[in-house]
């Protein structure tokens, strides 16, 4: 039995379907494996959200073992692509009801899984209109925000006040978002992926400089927390070649000029392949046409080759999974 459990434990890392299959073998194996199966949970569809909510209502012990949680689409085929899209006046009553159900289940899961350390939320699940309703039952140390929908994210919500590692993938950051990120009292690493190859580079520079500037309006709690951080906070910017170099160089110059008070923050850069940008654009096209007719030709580049709009999501989820299981 011990040898079998070692084999099963290794198999849990292969995929979730395998993990759930192993739980059905017998009650002894279920009791031994359940804490391992639900350490890392990935909910990629609305039905997965419903089933997991029902599970933790029946078995509260499951919620106590969850440490890492992904809620959001991992492919273009997920119904969450449409459900978490921008609410519009012409939305059908069915879509509006499904959206509210997703918010309700997400809120319940986050309140039930009190020992969460790593949370990944997509689209409007981190929007300022929704995120303040999650309460503070769980306060994760790691937050990943995947935002193809261009919502303004509520990084200042109480649930995030202990976040140390923040990962964001979004076309743009607003000044309000940058201010909220700069005020996170425990922040050690902010990894920002900007999947675009167009637009004014100066805008990105000005927004990210907000992260470096000393905030005179920052709360006393946040100021003391930053003062006593044992390690220098780190900002990593990931974008296409040329853009990433200009932005990081400008931020380093701002730190060296000393014209205004700047926080101590390490800066690094990572290059984003052009293919990721193309896939992200295809995903955004799909998101903003989620309720309408959408042809395959809309997801082709200039030479007619197929662009997979879900590949960027798959890559982001793989990166998250690697961090969560590390």
C-alpha positions in Angstrom: 0.0 0.0 0.0 2.8 2.4 0.8 4.4 1.8 -2.7 1.0 2.3 -4.3 0.4 5.6 -2.5 3.8 6.9 -3.6 2.9 6.0 -7.2 -0.6 7.6 -6.8 0.9 10.8 -5.3 3.2 11.2 -8.3 0.2 10.6 -10.6 -1.7 13.4 -9.0 0.7 15.9 -10.6 -0.1 14.7 -14.1 -3.6 16.1 -14.5 -6.8 16.7 -12.5 -8.8 14.0 -14.2 -6.3 11.4 -13.0 -6.5 12.8 -9.5 -10.3 12.5 -9.4 -10.2 9.0 -10.8 -7.8 7.9 -8.1 -10.2 9.2 -5.4 -12.9 6.7 -6.6 -10.8 3.5 -6.0 -11.8 3.0 -2.4 -12.4 4.9 0.9 -9.0 4.3 2.3 -7.2 5.6 -0.7 -9.6 8.5 -0.8 -8.8 9.5 2.8 -5.1 9.3 2.1 -5.1 11.2 -1.2 -7.8 13.8 -0.7 -5.5 16.3 1.1 -3.1 16.0 -1.8 -5.6 16.1 -4.6 -7.2 19.4 -3.5 -4.0 21.3 -2.5 -4.0 22.8 -6.0 -7.4 23.4 -7.6 -8.1 24.7 -11.2 -11.6 25.7 -12.0 -11.8 26.5 -15.8 -15.5 26.4 -16.5 -18.7 27.5 -14.7 -19.7 23.9 -14.2 -16.4 23.3 -12.4 -17.2 26.2 -10.1 -20.6 24.8 -9.3 -19.3 21.3 -8.7 -16.5 22.5 -6.4 -18.9 24.7 -4.5 -21.2 21.7 -3.9 -18.3 19.6 -2.9 -17.0 21.9 -0.2 -20.6 22.4 1.1 -20.8 18.6 1.5 -17.2 18.1 2.7 -15.9 21.2 4.5 -12.6 19.4 5.2 -11.8 19.8 1.4 -11.8 23.6 1.7 -9.3 23.4 4.5 -6.6 21.7 2.4 -6.8 24.0 -0.6 -3.6 26.1 -0.9 -3.6 27.2 -4.6 -6.7 28.1 -6.6 -7.2 29.1 -10.3 -10.5 30.5 -11.3 -10.8 31.5 -15.0 -10.7 30.2 -18.5 -7.6 28.2 -19.6 -8.8 27.9 -23.2 -10.9 29.8 -25.7 -13.6 27.1 -25.5 -14.4 27.8 -21.8 -17.8 29.4 -21.2 -16.0 31.7 -18.7 -14.6 33.7 -21.7 -18.1 35.0 -22.4 -19.4 35.0 -18.8 -16.5 37.2 -17.6 -16.7 39.5 -20.5 -17.6 43.2 -20.2 -21.3 43.6 -19.1 -23.2 45.5 -21.8 -26.7 47.0 -21.8 -27.7 44.4 -24.5 -26.6 41.4 -22.5 -29.1 38.6 -22.4 -30.8 37.8 -19.1 -29.2 34.3 -19.3 -25.7 35.7 -19.5 -26.4 38.2 -16.7 -27.7 35.4 -14.5 -24.7 33.1 -15.3 -22.3 36.0 -14.5 -23.9 36.6 -11.1 -23.8 32.8 -10.4 -20.1 32.8 -11.2 -19.5 35.7 -8.8 -21.6 34.0 -6.1 -19.7 30.7 -6.3 -16.3 32.5 -6.5 -17.2 34.5 -3.4 -18.3 31.4 -1.5 -15.2 29.4 -2.4 -12.8 32.2 -1.4 -14.6 32.6 1.9 -14.6 28.8 2.5 -10.9 28.2 1.6 -9.4 30.1 4.5 -5.9 28.7 4.1 -5.4 29.8 0.5 -1.9 31.0 -0.2 -2.0 31.4 -4.0 -5.0 32.7 -6.0 -5.3 33.3 -9.7 -8.4 35.2 -10.9 -9.4 36.1 -14.4 -11.1 39.2 -15.8 -13.9 40.7 -13.8 -13.2 38.4 -10.8 -10.6 41.0 -9.8 -12.6 44.1 -11.0 -13.1 46.8 -8.4 -16.9 46.3 -8.6 -16.7 42.7 -7.5 -13.5 42.1 -5.5 -14.4 44.1 -2.4 -17.3 41.6 -1.7 -14.9 38.7 -1.0 -14.2 39.7 2.6 -11.1 38.7 4.4 -11.7 35.0 5.3 -8.6 34.2 3.2 -5.7 36.5 2.6 -3.4 34.9 0.0 0.3 35.7 -0.3 0.3 35.3 -4.1 -2.1 36.8 -6.5 -2.3 36.3 -10.3 -4.6 38.5 -12.3 -5.2 37.5 -16.0 -7.2 40.4 -17.5 -8.0 40.1 -21.3 -11.3 42.0 -20.5 -9.7 45.4 -19.6 -11.4 45.8 -16.3 -10.1 48.2 -13.7 -8.8 45.8 -11.0 -9.4 46.4 -7.3 -5.9 45.6 -5.9 -6.7 47.7 -2.9 -9.4 45.2 -1.7 -8.9 44.0 1.9 -8.5 40.4 0.7 -5.2 41.3 -0.9 -3.6 43.3 1.9 -1.1 40.4 2.6 -0.1 39.8 -1.0 3.7 39.5 -1.4 3.9 38.3 -5.0 1.6 39.9 -7.6 1.6 38.7 -11.2 -0.5 40.7 -13.7 -1.1 40.2 -17.4 -3.0 43.1 -18.9 -2.7 45.4 -21.9 -2.5 48.5 -19.8 -2.4 49.5 -16.1 -4.3 52.6 -15.0 -2.8 55.1 -12.5 -5.4 54.0 -10.0 -4.2 50.4 -10.3 -0.6 51.4 -10.0 -1.3 53.4 -6.9 -3.1 50.5 -5.3 -0.2 48.1 -6.2 2.3 50.6 -4.8 0.4 50.7 -1.5 0.3 46.9 -1.0 2.1 46.8 2.4 3.7 43.4 2.0 4.6 43.5 -1.7 8.0 41.9 -2.6 7.6 41.1 -6.3 5.4 42.7 -9.0 5.7 40.8 -12.3 3.8 42.7 -15.0 3.3 41.3 -18.5 2.1 43.8 -21.1 1.2 41.9 -24.3 1.1 44.7 -26.8 3.5 46.1 -29.5 1.7 49.4 -30.1 0.8 52.6 -28.2 2.8 55.3 -26.5 5.7 53.9 -24.5 5.7 57.0 -22.4 2.3 56.1 -21.0 3.7 52.8 -19.7 6.7 54.6 -18.2 4.6 57.2 -16.4 2.3 54.6 -14.9 5.1 52.3 -13.7 7.0 55.3 -12.3 4.0 55.6 -9.9 5.2 52.3 -8.4 8.6 53.8 -7.6 7.6 57.2 -6.3 7.2 57.8 -2.5 3.5 58.2 -1.7 2.9 61.0 0.7 -0.7 59.8 1.2 0.3 56.2 2.0 -1.2 54.9 5.3 1.1 54.6 8.3 0.6 50.8 8.3 1.8 50.5 4.7 4.7 52.9 5.3 5.9 50.9 8.3 5.5 47.6 6.4 7.6 48.9 3.5 10.2 50.2 6.0 10.6 46.8 7.7 10.7 44.6 4.6 13.7 42.4 4.8 14.3 42.3 1.1 14.1 45.0 -1.6 10.9 44.9 -3.6 11.3 43.7 -7.2 9.6 44.9 -10.3 9.8 42.7 -13.4 8.4 44.0 -16.7 7.7 41.7 -19.6 7.0 43.0 -23.0 8.2 42.7 -26.6 11.7 43.5 -27.5 12.3 47.3 -27.9 9.4 48.2 -25.7 10.7 46.4 -22.6 14.1 47.9 -23.1 12.8 51.4 -23.3 10.5 51.1 -20.3 13.0 49.5 -18.0 15.8 51.9 -19.1 13.6 54.9 -18.4 12.7 53.6 -14.9 16.3 53.0 -14.0 17.1 56.6 -15.2 14.3 57.9 -13.0 15.8 56.1 -10.0 19.3 57.5 -10.7 18.3 61.1 -11.4 17.0 61.7 -7.9 14.7 64.5 -8.9 12.0 63.1 -6.7 12.0 60.6 -3.9 12.0 57.1 -5.1 11.5 53.7 -3.4 14.3 51.2 -3.3 13.1 48.7 -5.9 15.0 46.2 -8.1 14.2 46.3 -11.8 14.4 43.5 -14.3 13.1 42.8 -17.8 11.9 39.7 -19.7 11.3 39.6 -23.4 7.8 38.5 -24.6 7.6 36.7 -28.0 5.7 38.3 -30.8 3.5 35.1 -31.0 2.2 35.7 -27.5 1.1 39.2 -28.5 -0.7 37.9 -31.6 -2.5 35.2 -29.5 -3.5 37.8 -26.9 -4.9 40.1 -29.6 -6.9 37.1 -31.0 -8.1 36.3 -27.5 -9.3 39.9 -26.9 -11.1 39.9 -30.3 -12.8 36.7 -29.1 -13.7 38.2 -25.7 -15.3 41.3 -27.2 -17.3 39.3 -29.7 -18.1 36.6 -27.3 -21.9 36.8 -27.8 -21.9 37.4 -31.6 -21.1 35.5 -34.7 -17.4 34.9 -34.9 -15.6 33.3 -37.9 -12.4 31.4 -38.0 -11.0 34.0 -40.5 -11.0 36.6 -37.7 -8.3 34.7 -36.0 -5.9 34.6 -38.9 -2.8 36.7 -39.3 -1.8 38.6 -42.5 -0.6 35.5 -44.3 -3.7 33.4 -43.3 -2.1 31.2 -40.7 -4.3 30.1 -37.7 -3.7 31.9 -34.4 -4.9 30.0 -31.3 -6.6 32.5 -29.0 -6.4 30.1 -26.1 -2.7 29.4 -26.3 -1.7 32.5 -24.3 -4.1 31.5 -21.5 -2.6 28.0 -21.5 0.9 29.4 -21.2 -0.1 31.7 -18.3 -1.8 28.8 -16.5 1.3 26.6 -17.0 3.4 29.4 -15.5 1.0 29.8 -12.6 1.0 26.0 -12.0 4.7 25.9 -11.9 4.8 28.6 -9.2 2.0 27.1 -7.2 3.6 23.6 -7.1 7.1 24.9 -6.5 
